[in-house]
Amino acid sequence: MKISLGSWAFSFGPYAANPFSFEDSVRHLASAGYDGVDICGFPPHISLERYPTKESRREIVSLIEDLGLGVSGYSADFSDVNPTAADNEEFYGDLLKRNLDMAVDLGSPTLRVDTVAAPGSIPDDEYEEAFHRVAKLWGDGAELAAAAGVRLVWEFEPGFAFNKPGEIIRMHQEVRHPNFSILFDTSHAYMCSVVGARQHGERDVLVGGVAEFLEKLHGRIGAFHLIDSDGTLHCDETSTHRPFGEGLIDFERLTPLMLAVPQIEWWTIDHGFWAGSWELAESSRKFVRRLLDKSAQ
């Protein structure tokens, strides 16, 4: 198993006012012993606007390769087009194609998507229609991505609509495309399956928590993000990505279950919105490597 870290850790949240450049970020990861980077597609990192051509993207690929790193994924910026809203289908499809081209040019095996819409933003009488609309868009997107050799992965979280365990499973069932799968973030999984944070309507949680959720999604997972959870929300919006060992997730129990998921080559550490992420890079990699080494014994 190869270990990467999402470069958004050094540009989001507490770093937004003074972000580390992508170039400095990947150099930092290389020096900390990582195998690769999960690329942030939001400004000021590798966005469509900043890197509009194959030539400009090739410079980024050369930098990554020269550092001996690989690319585990591309987390694109879809925030300008809400896929749950009516009449956005054409705009969303165009944006997905452009981001797919970026993923291909960067050599990324995956393209991350989310529902963009915040919980509570979809009226009750439009909720099911919006759900079906997103499923259709992602089915079409998965087909395009398959032709390009890229997996389309959906990252659910309490900060976006359709975050109940049952809804997440149902979305995968409705998309019904072999190239569409779930990006399983351990902190988001805790907040969605244990806390039931920011859910629409009746609360949906699992007695077995993250481990049960992982088992229910067996055969549906295409990527992993790893980080701890203390059961709280960051700024009342999304999951607090607490450093390893400071939260409530039993990673020793989860590790063999995660390793049993087929066709996963990368585990990506996600320090998003956490102050001190820069200083935690090396210790977090060592934590995950110890989990992997212990499981192999």
C-alpha positions in Angstrom: 0.0 0.0 0.0 1.3 3.4 -1.0 0.7 6.5 1.2 -0.1 10.0 0.0 -1.4 13.2 1.5 -3.9 15.7 0.1 -2.2 19.0 -0.8 -5.3 20.9 0.2 -4.1 20.4 3.8 -1.6 23.3 3.2 -4.0 25.7 1.4 -7.4 25.3 3.1 -8.7 26.7 6.4 -6.0 28.1 8.6 -3.6 28.2 5.7 -5.9 30.0 3.3 -4.6 33.5 4.2 -1.0 32.4 3.6 -1.0 29.1 1.7 2.0 26.9 0.9 2.4 26.6 -2.9 1.9 23.3 -4.5 5.5 23.1 -5.4 6.6 23.6 -1.7 3.9 21.1 -0.6 5.2 18.3 -2.8 8.8 18.9 -1.8 7.7 18.7 1.8 5.9 15.4 1.2 8.9 14.0 -0.5 11.2 14.9 2.4 8.7 13.4 4.8 8.9 10.0 3.0 5.6 9.9 1.2 5.0 7.8 -1.9 2.8 10.4 -3.5 0.4 13.3 -3.4 -3.3 13.7 -3.8 -3.7 16.9 -5.9 -5.9 19.8 -4.8 -7.7 21.2 -7.8 -8.8 24.4 -5.9 -6.8 27.6 -6.1 -4.0 28.3 -5.5 -3.0 24.7 -6.3 -3.6 22.9 -9.5 -6.8 24.6 -10.8 -8.2 24.7 -14.3 -7.7 28.4 -14.5 -4.0 28.4 -13.4 -3.0 25.4 -15.5 -5.2 25.6 -18.6 -2.9 23.7 -21.0 -1.2 20.3 -21.3 2.1 22.1 -21.4 1.5 23.9 -18.1 0.3 20.6 -16.5 3.4 18.8 -17.8 5.6 21.0 -15.7 3.7 19.9 -12.6 4.0 16.2 -13.6 7.7 16.6 -14.2 8.1 18.2 -10.7 6.2 15.3 -9.1 8.2 12.7 -11.0 11.6 14.4 -10.3 10.8 14.1 -6.5 10.1 10.4 -6.9 6.4 10.8 -6.1 3.2 9.4 -7.6 -0.3 10.9 -7.9 -3.0 9.1 -6.0 -5.9 11.3 -7.0 -7.2 14.7 -8.3 -9.7 16.5 -6.1 -11.4 18.9 -8.6 -13.2 22.1 -7.9 -16.8 21.7 -8.9 -18.1 24.5 -6.5 -19.3 26.8 -9.3 -21.9 24.3 -10.6 -24.4 22.7 -8.3 -25.4 19.2 -9.7 -28.5 19.0 -7.6 -30.1 22.1 -9.2 -32.3 21.9 -12.3 -30.9 23.3 -15.6 -27.3 22.8 -14.5 -26.8 19.5 -16.4 -25.0 21.0 -19.4 -22.7 23.2 -17.3 -21.9 20.3 -15.0 -21.1 18.0 -17.8 -18.8 20.5 -19.4 -17.0 21.1 -16.1 -16.6 17.4 -15.5 -15.1 16.9 -18.9 -12.6 19.7 -18.3 -11.6 18.3 -14.9 -11.3 14.8 -16.4 -8.9 16.1 -19.0 -6.9 17.6 -16.1 -6.9 14.3 -14.3 -5.6 12.5 -17.4 -2.9 15.1 -18.0 -1.7 14.7 -14.4 -1.7 10.9 -14.5 -4.3 10.7 -11.7 -6.1 7.3 -11.3 -9.2 9.0 -9.9 -11.4 12.1 -10.2 -13.2 13.2 -7.0 -16.7 14.6 -7.1 -19.1 15.8 -4.4 -22.7 17.0 -4.4 -21.7 20.7 -3.8 -25.1 21.5 -2.3 -25.2 22.1 1.4 -27.5 20.0 3.7 -30.9 21.8 4.0 -30.5 23.7 0.7 -32.8 21.3 -1.2 -36.5 21.7 -0.5 -38.3 18.6 0.7 -40.5 18.4 -2.4 -37.4 18.5 -4.7 -35.2 16.2 -2.7 -35.8 13.0 -4.6 -35.7 14.7 -8.0 -32.3 16.2 -7.1 -31.0 12.8 -5.9 -32.0 11.2 -9.3 -30.5 14.1 -11.2 -27.1 13.7 -9.5 -27.1 10.0 -10.1 -27.8 10.5 -13.8 -24.9 13.1 -14.1 -22.5 10.8 -12.3 -23.5 7.8 -14.4 -22.7 9.8 -17.5 -19.5 11.1 -16.0 -18.4 7.6 -15.0 -18.8 6.5 -18.6 -16.7 9.3 -19.8 -14.1 8.7 -17.1 -14.0 5.0 -18.0 -13.1 5.8 -21.6 -10.3 8.0 -20.3 -9.0 5.3 -17.9 -9.9 7.3 -14.7 -12.2 6.2 -11.9 -14.9 8.6 -10.8 -15.1 8.6 -6.9 -17.7 10.4 -4.8 -16.6 11.8 -1.4 -19.7 11.9 0.9 -19.5 14.1 4.0 -21.8 16.0 6.4 -21.0 19.3 4.7 -22.8 18.2 1.5 -26.3 16.8 0.7 -27.1 13.0 0.6 -24.9 12.1 3.6 -26.9 9.3 5.3 -25.4 5.8 5.1 -28.6 4.6 3.4 -28.4 7.4 0.9 -24.8 6.8 0.1 -25.5 3.1 -0.6 -28.6 4.0 -2.6 -26.6 6.6 -4.7 -24.1 3.9 -5.7 -26.9 1.5 -6.6 -28.7 4.1 -8.7 -25.6 5.2 -10.6 -25.0 1.6 -11.5 -21.8 2.0 -13.3 -18.7 -0.1 -12.7 -16.5 3.0 -13.0 -18.3 4.9 -10.2 -17.3 4.2 -6.6 -17.2 5.7 -3.1 -14.3 7.7 -1.6 -14.4 6.6 2.0 -13.0 9.2 4.3 -12.8 7.8 7.9 -13.6 11.1 9.6 -16.6 11.7 7.4 -17.7 8.1 7.8 -17.7 8.6 11.6 -19.7 11.8 11.4 -22.2 10.2 9.0 -22.6 6.8 10.5 -22.1 7.4 14.2 -23.1 11.1 14.9 -25.6 11.4 12.0 -24.5 15.1 11.5 -26.5 17.4 9.3 -28.7 14.7 7.9 -32.0 15.4 6.0 -35.1 14.3 7.8 -34.9 11.3 10.1 -31.5 10.5 11.5 -29.7 7.5 10.0 -26.8 5.9 12.0 -25.3 2.5 12.4 -24.8 0.5 15.6 -21.5 -0.8 14.4 -20.3 2.7 13.4 -17.5 3.1 10.9 -16.6 -0.6 10.8 -20.2 -1.5 9.9 -20.4 1.3 7.4 -17.2 0.0 5.7 -18.6 -3.5 5.5 -21.9 -2.3 4.1 -19.9 -0.5 1.4 -17.9 -3.6 0.5 -17.5 -3.7 -3.3 -18.5 -0.1 -3.6 -15.3 1.7 -2.4 -12.7 3.1 -4.9 -10.5 5.3 -2.7 -9.6 6.0 0.9 -8.9 9.1 3.0 -7.6 8.5 6.5 -7.8 10.8 9.5 -9.3 10.8 13.0 -12.6 12.2 14.3 -13.5 13.6 17.7 -17.2 13.6 16.8 -17.4 17.3 16.1 -17.9 19.5 13.1 -15.4 22.1 11.8 -17.2 25.5 11.9 -20.5 23.6 12.0 -20.1 22.5 8.4 -17.9 19.5 7.8 -16.1 16.9 9.8 -13.2 17.9 12.1 -10.2 16.1 10.7 -8.5 15.5 14.1 -4.9 14.2 14.0 -4.4 10.5 14.4 -4.6 9.3 18.0 -6.6 12.4 19.2 -10.0 11.1 18.2 -12.4 8.2 18.5 -11.7 6.0 15.5 -10.2 2.6 16.2 -7.8 2.4 13.3 -6.3 -1.0 14.4 -9.7 -2.5 14.0 -10.4 -0.8 10.7 -7.0 -1.5 9.1 -7.7 -5.2 8.1 -11.1 -4.3 6.9 -9.7 -1.5 4.7 -7.0 -3.8 3.4 -9.6 -6.3 2.4 -11.1 -3.7 -0.1 -10.0 -4.8 -3.6 -8.1 -2.7 -6.1 -6.9 0.0 -3.7 -3.3 1.1 -4.2 -3.2 4.3 -2.2 -4.2 5.4 1.3 -4.4 9.2 1.4 -4.0 11.1 4.6 -6.4 14.1 4.9 -5.4 16.9 7.2 -7.9 19.4 5.7 -8.7 22.5 7.7 -6.3 21.5 10.5 -3.8 24.1 11.9 -0.4 22.5 12.2 -0.9 20.1 9.3 2.6 21.0 7.9 4.3 19.9 11.0 2.2 16.7 11.3 3.0 15.4 7.8 5.9 13.1 8.8 4.3 11.8 12.1 1.0 11.0 10.3 2.8 9.1 7.6 4.6 7.0 10.2 1.3 6.4 12.0 -0.3 4.9 8.9 2.9 3.0 8.0 2.9 1.4 11.5 -0.7 0.3 11.0 0.2 -1.3 7.7 3.3 -3.0 9.0 1.5 -4.3 12.1 -1.3 -5.7 9.9 1.3 -7.5 7.7 2.9 -9.3 10.7 
